[in-house]
Amino acid sequence: MEAIRNIFTGIGVVSVAGILTLLVVWFKEWLEGKITDRKWKYKYEHRFDKPPLAQCYCHDCCNYNPKTSRCLYHIRKELPNGLYVKDNMFCKEAIPRKYDPEKGAN
């Protein structure tokens, strides 16, 4: 009788330990998921807080041709005339002009 009680006690201890382990693992995964979701939510809500990395707008760049609205920096085989850009676009390769092109070089 004592041996049977020890066997069932051992089975109970192992079962409770297994269930607790599963609960801890589940809670850890749930918590990591919540932290990841919070980080993404914060990043998504604050994505426009920082100023752009570009030096200037495309129309203020020395590579911009105002007559054709093309960026001459991006001349490639596929784009022999340069890349068409809008006035309010940004480019990480932008180099600001040293003068106002409408007034002439100083």
C-alpha positions as a Markdown table, in Angstrom:
| # | Residue | x | y | z |
|---|---|---|---|---|
| 1 | Met | 0.0 | 0.0 | 0.0 |
| 2 | Glu | 2.8 | 2.4 | 0.9 |
| 3 | Ala | 4.5 | 1.7 | -2.5 |
| 4 | Ile | 1.3 | 2.6 | -4.4 |
| 5 | Arg | 0.9 | 5.8 | -2.5 |
| 6 | Asn | 4.6 | 6.8 | -3.3 |
| 7 | Ile | 4.0 | 6.0 | -7.0 |
| 8 | Phe | 0.9 | 8.2 | -7.1 |
| 9 | Thr | 2.6 | 10.9 | -5.1 |
| 10 | Gly | 5.5 | 10.9 | -7.6 |
| 11 | Ile | 3.1 | 11.0 | -10.5 |
| 12 | Gly | 1.3 | 13.9 | -8.9 |
| 13 | Val | 4.5 | 15.9 | -8.2 |
| 14 | Val | 5.7 | 15.3 | -11.8 |
| 15 | Ser | 2.3 | 16.3 | -13.2 |
| 16 | Val | 2.1 | 19.5 | -11.1 |
| 17 | Ala | 5.7 | 20.4 | -12.0 |
| 18 | Gly | 4.9 | 19.8 | -15.7 |
| 19 | Ile | 1.8 | 22.0 | -15.6 |
| 20 | Leu | 3.6 | 24.8 | -13.8 |
| 21 | Thr | 6.5 | 24.6 | -16.3 |
| 22 | Leu | 4.0 | 24.9 | -19.2 |
| 23 | Leu | 2.2 | 27.8 | -17.5 |
| 24 | Val | 5.5 | 29.6 | -17.0 |
| 25 | Val | 6.6 | 29.0 | -20.6 |
| 26 | Trp | 3.1 | 30.2 | -21.9 |
| 27 | Phe | 3.2 | 33.3 | -19.7 |
| 28 | Lys | 6.8 | 34.1 | -20.9 |
| 29 | Glu | 5.7 | 33.9 | -24.6 |
| 30 | Trp | 2.6 | 35.9 | -23.9 |
| 31 | Leu | 4.6 | 38.6 | -22.1 |
| 32 | Glu | 7.2 | 38.7 | -24.9 |
| 33 | Gly | 4.4 | 39.1 | -27.5 |
| 34 | Lys | 2.8 | 42.0 | -25.5 |
| 35 | Ile | 6.2 | 43.7 | -25.2 |
| 36 | Thr | 6.8 | 43.3 | -29.0 |
| 37 | Asp | 3.3 | 44.7 | -29.7 |
| 38 | Arg | 3.9 | 47.7 | -27.4 |
| 39 | Lys | 7.2 | 48.5 | -29.1 |
| 40 | Trp | 5.6 | 48.3 | -32.5 |
| 41 | Lys | 2.7 | 50.5 | -31.4 |
| 42 | Tyr | 5.1 | 53.1 | -30.0 |
| 43 | Lys | 7.2 | 53.0 | -33.1 |
| 44 | Tyr | 4.1 | 53.3 | -35.3 |
| 45 | Glu | 2.7 | 56.2 | -33.4 |
| 46 | His | 6.0 | 58.2 | -33.3 |
| 47 | Arg | 7.2 | 57.5 | -36.9 |
| 48 | Phe | 6.9 | 61.1 | -37.9 |
| 49 | Asp | 8.4 | 62.7 | -34.8 |
| 50 | Lys | 12.0 | 62.9 | -36.2 |
| 51 | Pro | 12.9 | 65.3 | -39.0 |
| 52 | Pro | 13.8 | 63.7 | -42.4 |
| 53 | Leu | 17.4 | 62.6 | -42.8 |
| 54 | Ala | 17.8 | 64.5 | -46.1 |
| 55 | Gln | 19.7 | 67.7 | -46.2 |
| 56 | Cys | 17.1 | 69.6 | -48.2 |
| 57 | Tyr | 14.2 | 69.2 | -50.6 |
| 58 | Cys | 14.9 | 68.1 | -54.1 |
| 59 | His | 14.2 | 71.5 | -55.6 |
| 60 | Asp | 16.9 | 73.0 | -53.3 |
| 61 | Cys | 19.5 | 70.5 | -54.4 |
| 62 | Cys | 22.3 | 71.4 | -56.7 |
| 63 | Asn | 21.6 | 68.2 | -58.8 |
| 64 | Tyr | 18.0 | 69.3 | -59.5 |
| 65 | Asn | 17.2 | 70.8 | -62.9 |
| 66 | Pro | 14.2 | 73.1 | -62.4 |
| 67 | Lys | 13.5 | 73.3 | -66.2 |
| 68 | Thr | 13.0 | 69.6 | -66.6 |
| 69 | Ser | 12.2 | 68.6 | -62.9 |
| 70 | Arg | 14.8 | 65.9 | -63.1 |
| 71 | Cys | 17.5 | 64.9 | -60.6 |
| 72 | Leu | 20.8 | 64.6 | -62.4 |
| 73 | Tyr | 22.4 | 62.6 | -59.6 |
| 74 | His | 20.4 | 59.6 | -60.6 |
| 75 | Ile | 21.6 | 59.3 | -64.2 |
| 76 | Arg | 21.9 | 55.7 | -65.1 |
| 77 | Lys | 21.6 | 53.5 | -68.1 |
| 78 | Glu | 17.9 | 52.9 | -67.4 |
| 79 | Leu | 17.3 | 56.7 | -66.8 |
| 80 | Pro | 19.6 | 58.5 | -69.2 |
| 81 | Asn | 17.8 | 61.8 | -68.7 |
| 82 | Gly | 17.8 | 61.6 | -64.9 |
| 83 | Leu | 15.1 | 60.7 | -62.4 |
| 84 | Tyr | 11.9 | 62.8 | -62.5 |
| 85 | Val | 11.2 | 64.2 | -59.0 |
| 86 | Lys | 8.5 | 66.4 | -57.5 |
| 87 | Asp | 9.4 | 69.7 | -55.8 |
| 88 | Asn | 8.6 | 68.4 | -52.3 |
| 89 | Met | 10.5 | 65.1 | -52.5 |
| 90 | Phe | 13.6 | 64.3 | -50.3 |
| 91 | Cys | 16.7 | 62.5 | -51.3 |
| 92 | Lys | 19.4 | 61.2 | -49.0 |
| 93 | Glu | 22.0 | 62.1 | -51.6 |
| 94 | Ala | 20.9 | 65.8 | -51.7 |
| 95 | Ile | 23.5 | 68.5 | -51.7 |
| 96 | Pro | 22.1 | 71.9 | -50.8 |
| 97 | Arg | 22.7 | 74.8 | -53.2 |
| 98 | Lys | 25.0 | 77.6 | -52.0 |
| 99 | Tyr | 22.9 | 80.2 | -53.7 |
| 100 | Asp | 19.3 | 80.9 | -54.9 |
| 101 | Pro | 19.2 | 79.7 | -58.6 |
| 102 | Glu | 16.5 | 82.3 | -59.4 |
| 103 | Lys | 18.8 | 85.2 | -58.4 |
| 104 | Gly | 21.9 | 83.8 | -59.9 |
| 105 | Ala | 25.3 | 82.8 | -58.3 |
| 106 | Asn | 26.7 | 85.0 | -55.6 |
